[in-house]
Amino acid sequence: MIEARQRLDGEVAAAVAAIRDAATKADHVGPMSEQALLRVRFDAPETEHLLGLDDGVLAGYAQLDHAGSSAEVVVHPDHRRRGIGRALVTELLSVARGREVRVWAHGDLPAAAALAAATGFAKVRSLWLMRRPIDADLPELRIPYGITVHTFRPGVDDEAWVAVNARAFADHPEQGRLTVADLHQRTQQPWFDPAGFFVAWRAATMAGFHWTKVHDATTGEVYVLGIDPTERGNRLGKALLLVGLHHLQRRGLAEAILYVEETNTAGIGLYTELGFTRVAVDVMYANSPE
């Protein structure tokens, strides 16, 4: 049985988080993106929540972002092979009303590929997970002429950051749509540390940024690295990447990770130049709309 809801109360949100945790433990990869997890906790008018019930027990969850037609699906390991995943995907197609639906498969697991094939989905997008050690020497940091770098000031730099983020990711279906409210959701998370959020300025204009994230005692992340299109070609991206990596190294972390679109050849080239290697892939599947 599939139940659709426009919003989730605290009890159901906690149950969805428990399914996420169980799937992560079983599959060794998180089944939901950060954005999807935030939509579970915070009201989002464009989001539809689908609950997969097995004998009255919440056994699976799917989420559809109507604004972007992107979706995520997870089934509790104890309730798999009972048709719940297929039922959730079928309902996603129903509530999409003939529009294309794009579903993320984190880790590109064989079960996800089989479900995609069985429901008429094909791969359309890949996101690489890259990693490099940072407990050794890093390249020297050189800031381009005319650029100053400071840490982000919550409540002061918000609008400027949203504007440059939109320009930097104008062609990105998720990152480029972030609003001030989305920014605030992230800065309110327990992991947020403004000391690891670096912004570059050229005079009074924000030219780029590198937002880092610390996961645990050993791993940090290049959470978001964005450069205003007018600044591309002057190596500001490399400079800001190194600003963040040096910061994570000073924190005593052993490695840094990042996610990058497979089609972002310039970004992959920069990350490879600085020692990152691909270690995993997330895949997006899409159906053929009616």
C-alpha positions in Angstrom: 0.0 0.0 0.0 1.3 3.5 -0.9 0.2 6.6 0.9 0.9 10.1 -0.4 1.4 13.1 1.8 2.3 16.7 1.2 4.1 17.0 4.6 5.5 14.7 7.2 5.0 15.0 11.0 7.9 14.4 13.4 7.1 10.7 14.0 6.9 9.8 10.3 10.1 11.9 9.6 11.9 9.9 12.3 10.7 6.6 10.8 12.0 7.7 7.4 15.3 8.5 9.0 15.4 5.1 10.5 14.8 3.5 7.1 17.6 5.6 5.7 20.0 4.5 8.5 19.1 0.8 8.1 19.7 1.0 4.3 23.0 2.8 4.8 24.2 0.1 7.2 23.1 -2.7 4.8 24.3 -1.2 1.6 27.4 0.8 2.8 26.1 3.8 1.0 23.6 6.5 1.9 20.4 6.1 -0.1 19.3 9.7 0.1 20.9 13.1 -0.8 21.3 15.9 1.8 18.6 17.9 -0.1 16.1 15.0 0.2 16.8 14.6 3.9 16.2 18.3 4.5 12.9 18.0 2.7 11.9 15.2 5.1 12.5 17.5 8.0 11.3 20.9 6.6 8.2 21.7 4.8 8.7 22.1 1.0 5.5 23.0 -1.0 6.9 21.4 -4.2 7.6 18.1 -2.5 5.4 15.0 -2.5 6.2 12.2 0.0 5.2 8.6 -0.7 5.1 6.1 2.1 5.3 2.4 1.3 3.5 0.3 3.9 4.0 -3.4 4.5 1.2 -4.8 6.8 0.8 -1.4 8.2 4.5 -0.9 8.9 6.4 1.9 7.1 8.8 -0.1 5.0 9.8 2.2 2.2 9.8 5.9 1.2 9.9 7.9 -2.0 10.2 11.6 -2.5 9.3 13.6 -5.6 10.4 17.2 -6.1 7.7 18.5 -8.5 9.8 21.6 -9.3 12.7 19.6 -10.6 11.0 16.3 -11.3 13.8 14.5 -9.4 13.1 11.7 -7.0 14.7 9.4 -4.4 13.5 5.9 -3.3 14.6 3.8 -0.3 13.3 0.5 1.1 14.1 -0.9 4.5 16.4 -4.0 4.1 14.0 -6.2 6.1 11.2 -5.5 3.6 12.9 -5.9 0.3 11.9 -8.3 -2.4 8.2 -7.7 -1.6 7.4 -5.3 -4.5 7.6 -2.2 -2.3 10.3 -0.5 -4.4 8.4 -1.2 -7.6 5.2 0.1 -6.1 6.8 3.3 -5.0 8.3 3.9 -8.4 5.0 3.2 -10.1 3.3 5.7 -7.8 6.0 8.3 -8.6 5.1 8.0 -12.2 1.4 8.4 -11.4 1.8 11.5 -9.3 4.1 13.0 -11.9 1.2 13.0 -14.3 3.1 12.1 -17.5 6.1 14.3 -16.9 9.6 12.9 -16.9 10.8 11.5 -13.5 14.5 11.3 -12.7 15.5 9.0 -9.8 18.8 9.0 -8.0 20.5 5.7 -7.3 23.2 6.3 -4.8 26.1 3.9 -5.3 24.6 2.5 -8.5 23.8 -0.7 -6.7 22.7 -3.8 -8.8 19.2 -3.8 -7.2 18.6 -0.2 -8.2 19.7 -1.0 -11.8 17.4 -4.0 -11.9 14.5 -1.9 -10.6 15.2 0.8 -13.1 15.2 -1.6 -16.0 12.0 -3.3 -14.8 10.2 0.0 -14.6 11.4 1.6 -17.9 14.1 3.9 -16.6 17.5 4.5 -18.2 20.7 6.2 -17.0 20.9 9.9 -17.9 23.4 11.3 -15.4 26.4 10.3 -13.2 27.9 11.9 -10.2 31.4 10.9 -9.2 32.7 10.6 -5.6 36.4 11.5 -5.6 38.9 11.3 -2.7 42.4 12.3 -1.9 44.6 12.2 1.3 45.3 15.5 3.0 47.6 14.3 5.8 50.6 15.0 3.6 52.0 18.2 1.9 49.5 20.2 -0.2 50.5 22.6 -3.0 51.4 26.1 -2.1 48.4 28.5 -1.9 48.4 31.5 -4.3 45.5 33.9 -4.4 44.9 35.7 -7.7 45.6 39.4 -7.9 42.8 41.7 -6.7 41.1 38.9 -4.8 40.6 38.8 -1.0 39.3 35.7 0.9 37.3 35.8 4.1 35.1 33.5 6.0 31.4 33.6 5.4 29.4 36.0 7.7 25.9 34.5 8.4 23.2 37.1 8.0 25.5 39.5 6.2 26.7 37.6 3.1 23.5 35.5 2.5 22.1 37.4 -0.5 25.5 37.8 -2.1 26.2 34.1 -1.7 22.8 33.1 -3.2 23.5 35.4 -6.2 26.9 34.1 -7.0 25.8 30.5 -6.4 23.0 30.9 -8.9 25.5 32.3 -11.5 28.1 29.7 -10.9 25.6 26.8 -11.1 23.2 28.3 -13.7 23.0 25.0 -15.6 22.9 22.8 -12.5 19.3 21.4 -11.8 19.7 21.4 -8.0 22.5 23.6 -6.8 21.6 26.6 -9.0 18.0 26.7 -7.5 19.1 27.3 -3.9 17.4 30.2 -2.1 18.2 32.1 1.1 15.8 29.8 2.9 17.8 26.8 1.6 21.0 28.4 2.8 19.5 28.9 6.2 18.4 25.3 6.4 22.0 24.3 5.9 23.6 26.8 8.2 21.3 25.6 11.0 22.6 22.0 10.8 24.9 20.7 13.6 27.8 20.3 11.2 27.8 23.9 10.0 31.0 25.9 10.8 31.4 29.4 9.3 35.2 29.0 9.9 35.2 26.4 7.1 33.1 28.5 4.6 35.4 30.7 2.5 34.2 33.5 0.2 36.3 35.4 -2.3 35.7 39.0 -3.1 36.8 41.3 -5.9 36.2 44.7 -4.5 32.6 44.7 -3.3 31.5 41.7 -5.5 31.6 38.1 -4.3 33.6 36.3 -6.9 33.5 32.7 -5.6 33.4 30.5 -2.6 34.5 27.2 -1.1 32.2 25.7 1.5 33.8 22.8 3.4 32.1 20.2 5.6 33.6 18.0 8.3 32.1 14.5 8.4 34.0 12.9 11.3 37.5 12.8 12.9 39.1 11.7 9.6 37.1 13.0 6.6 36.3 16.4 5.3 34.4 17.4 2.2 34.7 20.0 -0.6 31.0 20.6 0.0 30.5 23.2 -2.7 33.1 25.1 -4.8 31.6 27.8 -7.0 33.2 30.5 -9.2 31.4 33.4 -10.8 31.6 32.8 -14.6 33.4 36.2 -15.1 36.2 34.9 -12.9 36.9 31.7 -14.8 40.3 31.3 -16.3 42.3 33.1 -13.6 42.7 30.0 -11.4 40.5 31.3 -8.7 38.9 27.8 -8.5 42.2 26.2 -7.8 43.1 28.8 -5.2 39.8 28.4 -3.3 40.0 24.7 -3.5 43.4 24.8 -1.8 42.1 27.3 0.8 39.6 24.8 1.9 42.0 21.8 1.7 44.6 23.6 3.8 41.8 24.4 6.4 40.7 20.8 6.5 44.4 19.7 6.9 44.8 22.1 9.8 41.8 20.5 11.4 43.8 17.3 11.5 41.8 15.4 9.0 43.3 12.5 6.9 41.3 12.8 3.7 39.0 15.0 1.6 36.1 13.9 -0.6 33.9 15.7 -3.1 31.1 15.0 -5.6 31.3 16.2 -9.2 29.2 15.7 -12.3 30.8 13.2 -14.8 30.2 15.9 -17.5 32.1 18.5 -15.6 35.4 17.9 -17.4 37.0 21.1 -16.2 36.2 20.4 -12.6 37.4 16.8 -12.9 40.6 18.0 -14.5 41.2 20.4 -11.6 40.5 17.8 -9.0 42.7 15.2 -10.7 45.5 17.8 -11.0 45.3 18.1 -7.2 45.4 14.4 -6.5 41.7 13.4 -6.3 40.7 10.0 -7.7 37.3 8.5 -8.4 36.1 6.0 -5.8 32.3 5.6 -6.5 29.5 6.8 -8.7 25.9 7.9 -8.1 23.6 7.4 -11.1 20.4 9.2 -12.1 17.7 7.2 -14.0 14.9 8.8 -16.0 11.8 7.4 -17.6 10.4 8.1 -21.1 7.5 10.4 -20.4 4.2 9.9 -22.2 
